[in-house]
Amino acid sequence: MSVWFYTRGDAGLLGERMKVSVASVLLMVVLASGLVACTPQPSTEVSPSPAPPVSTVPAAVEKASLTGAKVADSFGNVDFYTTADGDTLAGVADAFELSTAKLAQFNGLPVGAALVPGTKLRLIPAPGPATGARGEVTEDAHGIPVSYRIVEDDTLAGITYRFGITAKQLAEANKVPYVHEQGNTYFIRTGHLIQLQKNPVDSRSGTGATVNNSFGQPILYTTVDGDSFDSLGYKFRSTTEQLLMYNPALSAGKPIPAGTRMRLMPGEMPIDGARGTFTADADGIPLTYTTAAGDTEGQVSFRFSVVDIRSANRPLTGGAGSWYDLTDAPSGELVPGQTISIALNKPINK
């Protein structure tokens, strides 16, 4: 099994109906023979190509005066509205935090058009290619965009604008922490089929006890009734393949028993670039790690969900950095046989 890691960057959210801004986006996917994993690293802020300047107030917040039927996506974003008596184009636009011009454009209507009761209005851009999102989309029976095939020159901003979702929601739909990186984009790559919605999950799911490490990252979870690989994947941004790798006693074809303590990181499973041994406290939180030949800072960090391994191993004197030795600084390859801290609250300072 080969495991790769990438550094992350930042992306700003924009486009009509966008609800939040997101920072630092990165990709975790499973390759045919291993993991593609992302390890957070310090980076400068970058932004994807801009979409038309618009309001950032959530479109799903509509005014009570609208009584027509609404069709929402899996995140609660209202994509369609069926008009009722008394509705006007300006009133509907205002209720869903759109400009009248945009709403008219989405529906091929004149800005001053009168609305006939029973008219189904689009609250997302009209079907077809858009700047930064020119690929083919699959829709469900209600017209909600479900999946999308990325083509050359697509951008994160274009995709989120065309389908009326945020980058954070796009990441959740694909069970990854982030969807954009500084310098190189691994999620938005030509030919990649991405999901635009998440599957329905049991309302009871995701309420079990979570154990975080000292960096605030969830590393262990105790399941409850209603948990599934989908629900836990959306919550903890892990694919089913990853969860199965971390928890080999589980099977994709069987329900997850309530009370199961699941790993949310490789942890006890050695991976390429992190094959050394480690110690943990009584709760299973890793404390120290002894390096093996070929280990790298990035892969050790990924194996134990460590945000900044150097911060737990700072020298007592001198500048920033760490006290441990590297055989190859540019690649982050560590000298084998060193015992280093992988717990921020229990640093090893030398």
C-alpha positions in Angstrom: 0.0 0.0 0.0 1.3 3.4 -0.9 0.3 6.5 0.9 0.8 10.1 -0.4 0.4 13.4 1.3 -0.1 16.9 0.0 0.0 20.3 1.6 -3.1 22.4 1.6 -3.9 26.0 0.6 -6.9 28.2 0.9 -9.9 29.1 -1.1 -12.5 31.8 -0.8 -16.2 31.0 -1.4 -18.2 33.1 -3.8 -21.2 32.9 -6.1 -24.9 33.6 -5.6 -26.6 31.6 -2.9 -23.2 30.8 -1.2 -23.6 30.5 2.5 -20.2 30.5 4.1 -16.5 31.2 3.4 -14.1 28.4 3.8 -10.4 28.3 4.3 -7.7 25.8 3.4 -9.0 23.1 1.2 -7.3 19.7 0.7 -8.1 16.2 -0.7 -8.1 12.8 0.9 -9.0 10.0 -1.5 -8.2 6.3 -1.8 -6.1 5.1 -4.7 -6.3 1.6 -6.1 -3.6 0.3 -3.9 -3.5 2.8 -1.0 -4.4 6.1 0.3 -4.0 9.6 -1.0 -3.9 11.7 2.1 -3.6 15.3 3.0 -1.6 16.7 5.9 -2.3 20.2 6.9 0.7 22.5 6.5 1.0 26.3 6.9 0.2 28.1 3.7 -0.6 31.4 2.2 -4.2 32.3 1.3 -5.3 31.7 -2.3 -8.6 32.1 -4.0 -10.2 30.3 -6.9 -11.3 32.1 -10.1 -14.1 34.6 -9.2 -17.8 34.0 -10.0 -20.2 37.0 -10.4 -20.3 39.2 -7.3 -23.4 38.4 -5.3 -25.0 38.3 -1.8 -23.6 35.8 0.7 -26.8 35.6 2.8 -28.0 32.0 2.9 -30.6 31.3 0.1 -32.2 28.6 2.2 -33.6 31.4 4.5 -36.8 32.4 2.9 -39.4 34.8 4.2 -42.6 33.5 5.7 -44.8 35.2 3.1 -43.9 32.7 0.5 -46.4 29.8 0.5 -45.5 27.9 -2.6 -43.9 24.5 -2.7 -40.1 24.3 -2.4 -37.6 21.6 -3.5 -34.4 21.5 -1.5 -31.2 19.5 -2.0 -29.6 17.2 0.6 -28.1 20.2 2.4 -31.3 22.1 2.7 -30.6 24.6 -0.1 -33.8 25.4 -1.9 -33.2 24.9 -5.6 -36.8 25.3 -6.9 -39.8 27.2 -5.8 -43.4 26.9 -7.2 -45.2 30.2 -7.2 -48.4 30.9 -5.4 -51.1 33.7 -5.7 -49.6 37.1 -5.1 -45.9 36.1 -5.7 -43.8 38.5 -7.7 -40.4 38.0 -9.3 -38.9 40.7 -7.0 -40.6 39.2 -4.0 -39.3 35.7 -4.7 -35.8 37.0 -5.4 -35.8 38.9 -2.2 -37.0 36.0 -0.2 -34.2 33.8 -1.4 -31.5 36.5 -1.3 -31.2 36.7 -5.0 -31.2 39.7 -7.2 -34.3 40.0 -9.5 -32.0 40.1 -12.5 -30.4 36.8 -11.5 -33.7 35.1 -10.8 -35.0 36.3 -14.2 -31.8 35.1 -15.9 -32.0 31.6 -14.2 -35.5 31.2 -15.6 -35.2 32.9 -19.0 -37.7 35.6 -18.0 -37.8 39.4 -18.5 -36.9 41.3 -15.3 -40.4 42.8 -15.1 -42.3 39.5 -15.9 -45.5 38.8 -14.0 -45.6 35.4 -12.3 -48.4 32.9 -12.9 -49.3 30.8 -9.9 -47.9 27.3 -10.2 -44.8 28.4 -12.1 -41.7 26.3 -11.0 -38.8 28.7 -10.7 -35.1 27.8 -10.6 -33.1 29.3 -7.8 -29.8 28.0 -9.2 -28.3 28.9 -12.6 -30.1 27.5 -15.7 -29.1 24.1 -17.0 -26.1 23.9 -19.3 -22.4 24.8 -19.2 -21.2 27.8 -17.1 -17.9 29.5 -16.8 -15.6 27.2 -14.7 -18.2 24.4 -14.9 -18.7 23.2 -18.5 -19.0 19.4 -17.9 -22.0 17.1 -17.8 -24.2 16.8 -14.8 -26.6 14.1 -13.6 -29.9 15.2 -12.0 -32.4 13.3 -9.9 -36.2 13.2 -10.7 -36.7 16.6 -9.1 -34.0 18.3 -11.1 -31.5 18.4 -8.2 -27.9 18.1 -9.4 -26.5 14.8 -8.1 -23.1 14.2 -9.7 -20.8 16.1 -12.1 -17.9 15.1 -14.4 -15.1 17.6 -14.3 -13.7 18.9 -17.6 -10.6 20.9 -18.5 -10.5 24.5 -17.1 -13.2 23.9 -14.5 -12.8 25.7 -11.2 -14.1 25.3 -7.7 -15.8 28.6 -7.9 -17.5 27.7 -11.1 -18.8 24.4 -9.9 -20.1 25.7 -6.6 -21.8 28.6 -8.4 -23.4 26.5 -11.1 -24.9 24.0 -8.6 -25.7 26.3 -5.7 -23.6 24.7 -3.0 -20.7 25.8 -0.9 -17.2 24.3 -1.1 -17.8 23.0 2.4 -20.9 21.1 1.3 -19.0 19.9 -1.8 -16.3 18.4 0.5 -18.9 16.8 2.7 -20.7 15.2 -0.3 -17.4 13.6 -1.3 -16.3 12.7 2.2 -13.1 14.8 2.0 -12.0 17.5 4.4 -11.4 20.1 1.8 -11.6 20.5 -2.0 -8.9 22.9 -3.0 -5.2 23.2 -2.4 -2.5 25.8 -2.8 -0.6 25.5 -6.0 -2.2 22.3 -7.3 -5.8 21.3 -7.4 -6.3 17.5 -6.8 -10.0 17.5 -6.3 -10.9 19.6 -9.4 -9.1 17.4 -12.0 -10.2 16.6 -15.5 -12.3 13.5 -15.8 -13.0 13.2 -12.1 -16.6 12.3 -11.2 -17.6 14.2 -8.1 -20.8 14.0 -6.0 -22.9 17.1 -5.5 -25.2 15.6 -2.8 -25.0 13.3 0.1 -27.1 10.1 0.7 -29.9 10.1 3.3 -28.6 9.0 6.7 -30.4 8.0 9.9 -31.2 10.9 12.2 -29.7 9.0 15.1 -26.3 8.7 13.5 -23.2 10.6 14.5 -24.2 11.1 18.2 -21.7 8.7 19.7 -18.7 9.6 21.8 -15.7 11.0 20.0 -12.1 11.1 21.3 -9.9 13.9 20.0 -6.2 14.1 20.2 -4.3 17.1 21.6 -4.5 18.8 18.2 -8.3 18.7 18.4 -8.6 16.1 15.6 -11.1 13.2 16.1 -9.3 9.9 16.2 -11.7 7.5 17.8 -15.5 7.2 17.8 -17.9 4.9 19.6 -20.9 4.0 17.4 -24.6 4.3 18.2 -27.7 2.9 16.5 -28.2 4.4 13.1 -24.5 4.8 12.3 -23.4 3.8 8.9 -20.3 4.1 6.7 -22.0 6.9 4.8 -23.1 8.9 7.9 -19.6 8.5 9.6 -17.9 9.3 6.3 -19.9 12.6 6.0 -19.2 13.5 9.6 -15.5 12.7 9.8 -14.6 13.2 6.1 -13.5 9.6 5.5 -14.4 7.3 2.6 -15.8 3.9 3.3 -12.5 2.4 1.9 -10.5 4.4 4.5 -12.8 3.5 7.4 -12.5 -0.2 6.4 -8.7 0.1 6.2 -8.6 1.7 9.7 -11.1 -0.9 11.1 -10.4 -4.3 9.4 -12.8 -6.1 11.7 -15.8 -4.3 10.0 -17.4 -5.2 6.7 -18.9 -2.8 4.1 -21.8 -5.2 3.6 -22.9 -5.4 7.2 -24.3 -2.9 9.7 -21.9 -1.3 12.2 -22.9 -2.6 15.7 -23.7 0.0 18.2 -20.9 0.4 20.8 -18.1 -0.3 18.3 -15.0 1.8 18.9 -13.8 2.9 15.5 -10.5 4.3 14.5 -10.7 7.5 12.4 -7.0 7.5 11.4 -4.5 4.7 10.5 -3.1 4.7 14.0 -2.0 1.1 14.7 -1.8 0.5 11.0 1.7 1.2 9.7 1.7 3.1 6.3 4.4 4.0 3.8 6.4 6.7 5.3 5.3 6.0 8.8 6.2 2.5 9.8 7.6 3.1 13.2 6.2 2.2 16.7 4.2 4.4 19.0 3.0 4.8 22.6 -0.5 5.9 23.7 -2.3 6.8 26.9 -5.2 4.9 28.5 -7.7 6.5 26.1 -5.8 5.4 23.1 -4.4 8.9 22.3 -0.9 8.5 20.7 1.8 10.2 22.7 5.2 9.4 21.3 6.5 7.9 18.1 9.8 6.2 17.3 10.9 6.7 13.7 11.7 4.0 11.2 13.8 4.1 8.0 12.0 6.0 5.2 9.6 7.8 7.6 8.6 11.4 6.7 7.1 14.2 8.8 4.0 14.3 6.6 3.2 10.7 6.7 3.8 10.4 10.5 1.4 13.4 10.8 -1.2 11.7 8.7 -1.0 8.4 10.4 -1.8 10.0 13.8 -3.9 13.0 12.7 -1.2 15.5 13.9 -1.8 19.0 12.6 1.8 20.3 13.3 4.3 17.7 14.4 7.1 20.3 14.8 5.1 22.3 17.4 5.3 19.3 19.7 9.1 19.0 19.3 10.4 22.5 19.6 14.0 23.1 20.9 14.4 25.0 24.1 16.8 27.5 22.5 17.2 28.8 19.0 14.6 29.7 16.5 11.5 28.0 15.1 11.6 24.4 13.8 12.2 21.2 15.7 15.0 19.5 17.5 14.8 16.1 15.7 17.1 15.3 12.8 16.2 14.8 9.2 18.1 12.9 6.6 16.5 14.9 3.8 15.0 18.2 4.8 13.2 19.1 1.6 11.3 15.8 1.6 10.8 15.8 5.3 12.5 12.4 5.7 13.4 11.7 9.3 16.5 10.0 10.7 15.4 6.6 12.0 15.5 5.6 15.7 14.3 9.0 17.1 11.6 9.1 19.7 9.5 12.2 19.0 6.3 13.6 20.5 3.0 13.4 18.6 1.0 15.1 21.4 0.8 18.8 21.6 0.0 18.8 25.3 3.0 16.5 26.1 5.8 18.0 24.0 9.4 16.9 24.0 11.6 19.9 24.2 15.4 19.6 23.9 
